[in-house]
Amino acid sequence: MSAAITQSRQRSPVVFAGPTDAELFGLEIALGKAVAGGHSANVKFYYDKIVVLKATGTRRPGTKRSFTRTELIELKIARAYLASHGENVRYLIGERAKQIASETQKRR
């Protein structure tokens, strides 16, 4: 009986869990859209949110959804922007525009 009481009193250390992949991916997609659209206020907003989230802890898996090709390009834009790769950002913005155009034509 005393072993059961001792076991119930032992607690695991509390570890603050960082952001989930879904949270970061959502913000990175929004940042990619803002960079591609030239919305500097939104770029600063999403950039700051991503930096704060990444500083809170290690990333946890947590997305089960699939992404569209445009969203994947927007993720790449955001990551290139975060890494200060200007040439890659410009190239990927062009790729995003091509992808959106091809998706628009497929719908017609």
Residue pairs with C-beta under 8 A, 6 or more apart in sequence:
16 56
16 57
17 57
17 60
18 53
18 54
18 56
18 57
18 58
18 59
18 60
19 53
19 54
19 56
19 57
19 59
19 60
20 59
20 60
20 61
20 62
20 63
21 59
21 60
21 61
21 62
21 63
22 62
22 63
22 65
23 53
23 62
24 50
24 53
24 54
24 59
25 63
25 67
25 75
27 46
27 49
27 50
27 53
28 50
28 74
28 75
28 78
28 79
29 67
29 71
29 74
29 75
29 78
30 42
30 46
31 43
31 46
31 47
31 50
31 74
31 77
31 78
31 81
31 82
32 73
32 74
32 75
32 76
32 77
32 78
32 81
32 96
33 74
34 42
34 43
34 45
34 46
35 43
35 77
35 78
35 81
35 89
35 93
36 74
36 77
36 93
36 96
36 97
43 81
46 78
47 81
47 82
50 78
50 82
67 75
68 103
69 99
69 103
70 96
70 99
70 100
70 103
73 92
73 95
73 96
73 99
74 96
76 88
76 92
77 89
77 92
77 93
77 96
80 88
80 89
80 92
81 89
